[in-house]
Amino acid sequence: MRWLINLWRERQRSIDLRILWPSCKEQAVDLDHAKAAFAMHAFHDPAWICLGDDEITRRINELS
């Protein structure tokens, strides 16, 4: 059952990156503000929280 939950969370993160991240970039004044807005979501969403703070931070830092 755990593999199914992990698969679902991976899908949710993929949707966030495909839809939410471009929206954050479009509406933010610069890339740092876009990353901050995305981080507000990621650090409160179960699909991201399960990765741990360090991994969330690493992935957000890689966004462009």
N, C-alpha and C positions, 0 to 999 in steps of 0.2 A: 504494500500500500504506500510505503514511503516513496518509492520510485515514481508513483503516479503523482503524488503531491509535488515532488521535485520537478517533474516534467511540466506540471501546470504552472508552477512558479517561474520556471524558465520561460514559458510562453508569455506570461504576464510581463516579465522584464523585457522581452523582445518587443511586445506591443508598446511598452513605455518608451523604448528607444526609437521605435519607428514613428510614433505619433506624438507623444508628450515632449520628447527632447527637441524635435524641430520647432514645436510651438514655443517652447521656452526660449530657444535661440531667436525666433522671430520677434518675440515681444520684449526681450531684454535689451538694455542699452549696450551691453557688451557681453563677451563670452563668460567673464567671471560672474556676472549677475545671472546669466542663463544657468550656469553650473550650480549656483547657490539655490536657484528656484527648483532645479531638478533634485538637488540634494534634500531640500525640504520634503519633497515627496518620498524619495528613496529611503530616508531614515525613519519614515513613519509607515511604510508599506510592508506587510508581511513577506511579499515576494522578494523584497530586497533585504529586509532585516535578517533573514535566515543566512545571508552571506557573511554577516559580521561587518563591523564598522570599517576595518582596514580594507577589506575587499570592496565595499561600497565606495570608499574614498578613492581607491586605486582606479576603479572603473569610471568614476566621474571625472577624475583627473585626465583620463585618456580621451574624453569626449572632445570633439572639435566641431 
